[in-house]
Amino acid sequence: IIRLDESVVNRIAAGEVIQRPVSAVKELVENSLDAGSTSINVVVKDGGLKLIQVSDNGHGIRCEDLPILCERHTTSKLSTFEDLQTIKSMGFRGEALASMTYVGHVTVTTITEGQLHGYRVSYRDGAMEHGPVACAAVKGTQIMIENLFYNMTARRKTLQNSNDDFSKIVDLISRFSIHHVKVSFSCRKHGSNRPDVHTVLKLDAIRSVYGVSVSQNLMEIAASDDDPSRSTFKMEGLISNANYVAKKTIMVLFINDRLVECTALKRAIEVVYAATLPKASKPFIYMSIVLPPQHVDVNVHPTKKEVSLLNQESLIDIIQSEVESKLRCSNTTRTFKSQKVPVNKMVRTDSLDPFGRMHVYLQSKQVEGHQKKTDLASVRSAVMQRRNPKESADLSSTEELLNEIDCNTHSGLLDIVKDSTYIGMADDTFALLQHSTCLYLVNVINLSKELMYQQVLRRFAHFNAIQLSDPAPLVELIMMALKEEDKIVEMNFDLLTQKAEMLLEYFCIEIDQQGRLAKLPVILDQYTPDMDRVPEFVLSLGNDVNWKDEKECLQSISAALGNFYAMHPPLLPNPSGEGLQFYRRNMDHILLAEAETAWAQREWTVQHVLFPSMRLFLKPPKAMATNGTFVQVASLEKLYKIFERC
């Protein structure tokens, strides 16, 4: 047995306290709240691995405290172990900042009230790299963590999916914003002008993060117990009523203003809802519980996400009874879809009901990557798009094109689009939709192409960007599309490089100085186009765009983007159809697995990205009524006339 070196001990402990980027953000935000901040801003790059920056307007850190700020077990929250019994602050161990310095590069900029200037200090391995440097600063503290887990290769590789971690950070900030109504929270990606979270009111936070369907179906709840022999507490919050339908329980729980989890309480409430809500429907719960500090043991978990409560069983029983009573009262005002006789007019499903859809009856393999994506992600996507309405375009041509879309909208198809139920994919091209008592086949390619075209015009000059990890040379892309070398390649390359500034400014298509395609626009959140179709897209920009007329130019570029981003079938044959024979002949299991993933990804995208966005944004043109995009295949009234004879 050997005694471990102190640096090894510190790195092991740091990996336990800071498990992933969201852990660091939670610790820093709680420090900001302890500092009395009323405004907290979070900036994240690459899911927090490259950069986490938390700025607040709290009371700041004194210059004389900076030398020991990031040493282990240094804190301003308590001085003796007995202080834990009355602790009211979020932090108390003095481990978080120290742990961050062992797995990342930490820079602190702070200023206290009354000081003429602030101080900036860099820390590494729990110690200052140099003395405090005087600098300009705004009120409060800014802590910046760069290159998180730079010295933990295995941990860093497991956290490469930056979108997954950023969504966890957004969810964390959203939960804080729901509870701390007197604090303004903002969370955004580095380089983005629009925050993904920016709220100041409780219902605003719930509405912007979890959707209108949640905020409209909430009811207030309160419970308390003054009996000292059991558990003295006060609880207040918001819970969903019997009209709310969801697939996953969302529980936001604060105990003494501390964001925690309590599995026993969550299960107790789910039991009550299971008896009230339809099968598989889950509730939304926000609760704030206040107990005497001496009844709460906060020193249970390294990340402080769990606490131990005195007389926990009686507390849960009282809250469970109150939830049951509240739900029983709300059940009398429950909203049902009215069904009129005759029976041949009855609608079996509605656009909010997940049951009755094709995938419920089909046992298909689920791709691991899709299991992580929940309906919450698609709701957030729709909410984020809803918060970014179309902005005033810089050119009159875009206004004319948008007006043409409005004037050419088919009102009947618009009703179908707005209130339809997705059933499933019928084949590679067509999906089944139900609207009222009718069943429709819809062409997914035409539908997505038109939706993308309209979204390009609405987001004109206000796109977020998809950064290509390996910029692609334009010459090679054009040659791939033409499948030969000739003067057309050079002509198209020269034309596109001349128009690079305009393409970047209006459409977020970046061609860098080396003549490489470096960026593409985000047209729908959560959706990336098929990169195998980039060569044809680049060629169409050169060949199919009328660069001389402003309106035709913008229209043809938007159409080219719409065609490129449309949800075409993957290039590999469909392994669940006739294409399976192709893979059996070739005996290529790797190619088969790749095809299964690609086709499953497309079907997931069609259901969870295309159709929710279509309901929100698509204005179907009149041509779709006659060109085969929408085809009615069945009507319940007509079917009833046939089957009633049997």
N, C-alpha and C positions, 0 to 999 in steps of 0.2 A: 504494500500500500504506500502510495506517495501523496504528498500534499500538492494539490494543484496550484499552479501559478495564479496570482491574483488577476492578471489580465484574462486568463482562460475562464476563471470563475465569473468575472464581470460579463464576458461575451455570452456565456451560457445563460446567465440570469437575464441579460438584455433580450435574448431570443425568446424568452418566456413572457416577458412584460410586453415587448413590441412584437407581436406575432405576425402582423401584416400592416400595410400602410394605414388602414382604417384605425388600428390600435393607436398609432402615433397621433392621428388627427383627434381622436377621442380625448387623449391625455392633454393635448394642447388646448382644445376648446374648453375642457373643464378647468384648466389653469386660468384661462381668460375669464370664465364665469366667476371663479374665486376672486379675481382681481377687480370685480365690480364693473365689468365692461357692459356697455349698452350697444356696441356694434362689433361684430366679429366677422372677418372676411377670410375665406379659405381659398387658396389657389393651388391647383394640383397639376402636375405634368407626368404623363405616362403612368397614370394610376397611382402616383405617389412615389414611384421608385426613383424618378429623376428629381422631382421637387415636391415638397410640401411646404406651403407658406401660410402661416396663420397670423393675422394682424388683428389687434384689438385696441380699444381706447380706454383700457383700464388704468390703474394707478401706477403702473410701471415698476421697474426694479431699481433699487438704490445702487449707486456705483460701487459702494463698499461691499455689496452682496455678490457682485459679479464674479470675483475669484472662486467662490465655492458654489456657485449656482448649479453647476452640473456634476458636482461630486455626489457619490452615492450616499443616501440617507442624510441629505441636508434638506431641510424644509422649514417653511415659516408657518405651517399649519398646526403643529403641536410640539410640545417639548418633553412630555412624560407619557408613559403608556396609558395612564389613567385618562389622559385627554381624549383617547379613542371613544370613551363612553359618552362624551358630549360633543363629538366632532360634527361640524356642520359643513365643512368645506368638502369639495370633491376629492382633492388629493390629500395625502397625509404621509405616505411612505418615503418620499424623496428619492424614488427610483426611476421615474419616467424619463426625465431629462437626461439623467446619467446613462440610462439604457440606450437612448437615442444616439448619444455621442459614441457609444461602442459599436454601433452598426450603421452609422451615417455621419455626414459632416454637418455640424450644427452651427448656425450663425444667429446671434441674438442682437437685435437693435432695440434700445429702450430709452425712455425719458420719463422722469418723474415730474410731478407738478411743481412749477416754480423754477425749474432749471432752464438755463439759456440754450443748452444744447444736449443732445443725447449721446449715447455710447454704443459702439458696435464691438462685439467680441466673437471670436471663433473658438469652438471647442472640439476636442478630439480625445477619445478615451478618458472622459471624465475630467479633463483639465483644460485650462485656457492654452491656446496655441501662442497667444501674445497678450499683452496688457490691453485694457479697454482703450479704444480709439475714439476720440471726440468726433461727432458727426451731426449733420442735420437730421432731425427726427420729428415725427408728429406724435401727438399724445398717445401714450400707451406703449405696447410692446409688439415687436414683430419677430417671430421665430421661424427660421428657414432651415429645413432639413434637405440636404442634397445627397444623391447617390445612396439611398437607403439600401441596406443589406449588401453593400459593395464587397464586404469581406465574408459573406455567407453565400457561396455559390449555389448550393442546393436550394436554399430558401428563395433566392432571386429567380432561379429557373422556374420554380413552381408558381411564381407570381407574374409571369410574363403577360398574361391576359389583362392588359391595363383597363379595358372597358369594364370587366367584372369588378375590379377593385374600385374604380371610380364610382360605379353604381352603389357600392357598399358605403362609400364616403357620402354620396348624395343622400342615401337613406338615413345615415347617422345624423347629418346636419338637419335633415327634415324632421327627425324625431325631436331634436333639441328645440327647433323652431316652434313646434307645436306646443311645447310646455313653457318655454321661457318667452312669454308674450311681450315682455318689456325689453327684449334684446332683438336687434335686427341682425339676421344671419344672411350671409351671401357665400355661395360656393360655385366656383367656375373652373373650367380647364384653362391652363396657361395658354395665352394667346387668343382666348375667346373673349369677345366683348359682352356677350350675354351670359348672365349667371344661370346655372341650372337650378339653384335654389335662391330665392330672394323674398323673404316674407317678414312681416311684422305683426300679423294678427293670427290667432289660433285657427279660425275657420279658413282663412286665406291659405295658411300652410297646408291644412288637410286637403282643401280643394285643389291646390296647385300640384301637390305631390301624389295624392291618391285618387283624385278625380272627382267630378261633380256627383257621380252616383253615390259616393261615400258621404260627401258633405250634406247632401240633400236627405239622407236617411239616417241621421244621427239624432240621438236623444240624450239629454243630460241625465246623469245619475249621481247620487250622493249617498253615503252611508257613514255611520260613526258609532263608536262604542265608548262610553265613559265609565264602564265597570272596571275598577282597578284590579279585580281578581282575574280578569281575562286579558284583554288587550285594548289599551286605550289608543284609539286612532281616529282619524278623519280621512274620508276618501271622497273625491269628486272626479268626474270625468265625463266622457262621451262614449256611448256604445251604439252600434248599429241596431236598427229596428228590424221587424220581421220582413220588411220589403227588400232588404239588402241581400244580394246574392253574390257570393265570391267563392273561389276554389281554395283559398289559402287564408288561414287566420292571420290577421295583422294585429299585434298587441304592442302598444307603446306604454311602458310602465315606468313611472318615476316614484321612488320611495325617498322621502325627505329631499326632493329635488335631484336625486341621483338616478341616472338612467340605468336600469337593471333588468334582469330577466328573472321570472319566477315560474318555473314549470308547473308546480302544483296549482297555483292560482289560474294559470292559463287553461289547464286541463279541466278544472272545476267549472270554469265559465263555458268551455266548449261543450261540456255535458249538458248544460242548460240549453244552449242554442241547438244542440242536436235534436232535442225534443220539440223544438219550435220551428226551426227552419227546414226547408226541403232537403232531401238527401244530398249529401256532399257539399252543402252550402256552409261557408265559414263566416265568422263575425269580424268586425273591426272594433277594436277596444283601445281607448286611451284612458288611463287612470293615473291619478296623482294621489299617493297615500302619504299622510303625515303622521309619524309616530314619535314618541319621546326618543331622543337620541340613544338613551341607555337601553332601549328595547331593540336596537338594531346593531348587529355585528357586521361591520363593513369590511373587516379584515379576513375575508374568506377565500377570495380568488385573486390570483396575481394581477389580472386585468380589472378587478373591482366590478365585474359585470354581474356578480351574484352577491347576495347578502343573506344573512340568517336572521330570522325574526323570532322574537319571544311570543309564545302563544300563537304560532302561525296557523294552527288548525282552526281555532275559533275565529280568527280574522277572516280566513278564507270562507268559512261557513256563513258569516254575516254578509260578506260581499256577494257570495253565490245566491243567497236568499233574496238580496235586493235586486240583483240582475234578473232573477226568475220573476219577481213581482213586477218589475218594470216591463219585461217582455210580455207578460200575461196581459198587462193593460194595453200595450201597443198592438197586441194581436187583434184587438177589436177594430182597429183602424187599418188593418192590413189591406193592401191594394191587390186586386186580382184582375186579370184580363177578362173583360166582359165577353161572354159568348152568347150569341143570339141563335135561336132556332130559326130555320130548320138546321138539322145537324150537318148538312152538306156545306154549310157556311162556316163551320167551326175551324179555327186555326190551331194546328197541333203544336207549333213552336213559335217563339218570338225571338227577336234579335238579341235579347239579353240572356236567353236560356241556353245553357251549354248542352242540355240533353236533347236527344232526337237528331243529333248530327251523325254523319256517317262514321266518323272515327270511333264513336262509342261502341259500334257493333263490329268493327274490324280489329282483329288482334294483329297489330303490326309492331315491328321492332322499333324501339325508340332510340334515337342517337343520343349518346351521353351528353354531348354539347347542348342538346335541346332540353334535357331534363333540368338544367340549371336555369333556363329562361322561363320565367313564369308570366302569367297574364299581367302581373304587376308591371313587368317591363314594358309590355305593349301599351298599358294604360299610361305609364309615364311618358312614353314616346308620343302618344297622342296629346297629352297635356303639354309637353314641351313645344310641340308644333302649334298647339292652340295659343300658347303664350307668345308665339312669334307670328303675328298676323302679317298679311301682305303689307309691305311698306310702300310708300310713294315711290314710283319708279322715276329714274332720272330722265328718261326719254319718253316723248309722247307716243312713240310707236308701241311701246309695251302697254300703255293704257288703251290704245286702239285694239290691240290683240286681245287684251283681257275683256274689253267691251264686246268684241266679237264672240268670245266664249260665252258670255252671259246671254247675248241675244240668240245664240244658236243652241241654247240648252233645251233638251226635250223634257218637258215637265213630267210626263208619265214615267220615263226612265229615272228621273231624279227621285221620284217617290220610291221606286223600287230600290235604288241605291241607298237611300237614307234609312230605310227600315226593312232590311232583308236579313235572313239567317244563312250563314255559310254552312253548307251540308258536307261538302268534300270535293275532291278532284274526281271527275268522271273519266278523264284520260289525260294525255300529255298537254293538251291545249285548253280543254273546257273544264269549268268547275260548275257545281250545282248550287243554286241559290233558291231559297224559298222566300216568297213575298206574299203575305196574306194567304190565300188558298191556292196559289199558283206556284209551279216549279219551273225554274228557268235554267237553261244552259248558257253560260257566259264565257266568252273568249278571253282568257286571262291575259294573253299577249296584247290584244287590242286594248283591253281595259287598262293594263298597266302602262302601255305606251301613251295613251291619252292622259292618264293621271300624271305621269312624269312630265309630259309637255306642259300641262297647266301649272304644275308646281314650279317648273323652271321660270315661267313668266311671273308667277306670284313672288318668288324669292329673288327675282332679278337683282343682281348686284349686291345681294345680302346673303351669300352662301357661307356655310361652314365648309371646311376642306377635308378631303381624304388625302393624307400625305403618303405618296408611294415610297415604300422603304428602299426600293431600287429604281430610281428614275429610268424610264425606257427611252432609248434614242428614237427620235421620230423617223429617221431614215429607215431603220430596221423595221419599225412598225408598218410603214407604208409598203416596203418591199414584201413583208409577210402577207399583206392584204392583196397586193397585185400579183404575187408569186412570180415576179420577174423583175429585172432591172431595166429601166428605160428612163427617158427624159421626164416622164410624169412624176417619178419619185423626186427628182430635183426641183421641179416646178412646185409640187405640193409642199415640199420642205421649205422653200423660199417664201411661199405665200403664208404659211402658218407662222413662221418666225417673224414675218413682218406684222402679223396681226396678233402677236403674243400679248402685247400690252392690253388690247381691248378684250381678248379672251379671258385674261386674268381679272381685269377690273369688273366685268359684267357677269362672267360665268364661272369664275374661280377655276379656270383651266390654265394651269401654269406650265409654260414652256421655258425652261431655264436657259442661261446664256450658252450652255453647251448643246442646245437643241434637243433637250430631253424632256419628255412629259413627266412632270414632278408632282402635280396636284390635280385632283378631280373634285367636283362639287358634291356636297351632301344634299341630295334632293329629298330623300325620305330618311328620317332618323332610323337607326337600326338596320339599314339596308345598304349593302355594297353591291355594285353591279358585277356581272360576270366578266372577269378580266381577260378571258379568252377572246372576248369580242372587241377589245381595245383597238387592234389593227384596223378593222372595218370602220370603227367610229372615227379614227384619225383620218382615214382615207375619205370618208363622207364629209368631214369638215373641209377638206381641200377641194373636193369635186362637186359637192351638192349645194354649196352655199353661194348665194348671190351677194357678193361683198359690196356691190355698187349701190344698191337700194337699202336704206336703213331698215325699213319694216320687214322686207323680205329676208334680209340678212339675219335679223333677230329671230324671225319665225323659223327659218331653216336651221339655224344653230339649235334652237329649242327643240325642233323636231328630231334633229340628229341625236341630241342628248336623250330625248324621250325614247327613241328606238334603241339606243345603247343600254339604257337603264331598264327597259322593259323586261319583264320576267319570262324570257325565252326558256324553252327546255334546255337542260344541260346538253353538251355536245356528246357525252357518252350515252349509249342506248339505255333505255329504262329497264333495269334488272327485274322489275316486278311485272313486266309485260312480255311482248315477243322478244325483247332484247336479251332475255335470259338465255336463249339458245346461243346467242353470240358468245357469251362468257363461258358456256359449257363447251363450245367448240374449241375455244382458245385456252381453256383451263387456267385462266389468269385470276387467281383469288384476290390479289392486291388490287387489280383493276376493278373487280366486282365490288370490293369493299369501298373503293373510292366512288364508284357510281352510286351505290346505295346511300352513301353519305350525301352526295350532291343532290340526288333526287329527294331525299328526306328533308334536306335543308330548304329546297325550293318549296316543297309543300308546306313546311312550317312558315316560311316567309309569306306565302300566298295567304294563309289563314290569319297569321298574327300581325302582319305588317301591311300587306296590300289591302285587304278588305276593311280593317279598321280605318285606314287612311282614306280609302275610297268613300266610306260613309261620311267622313268629315269634309273632304275637299273636292271630290270629283263632281263636275257638272257635265253629264253625258251629252254629247252633241246629237243632233237629230239623226245624223247618218247611222248611228249605232242601232236605231230601230229597224233598219232595212239591210244592213250589211252583214248580218249574221253574228254580231257581237252578243246580242241578247236574243235567245230563242226560247219561247214558252213550249215546254214539253208535256206538261200535265196540268189539269185543273181539277180541284177536288169536287166542284159541282158536277162536272161532266163524268168523272169517275163514279160518283155516287149514283148517277142515273143508270150506269151500267151494273154496278154491284147490287143495287137494291132489288134487282130482278132475281138475284140468286137465292 
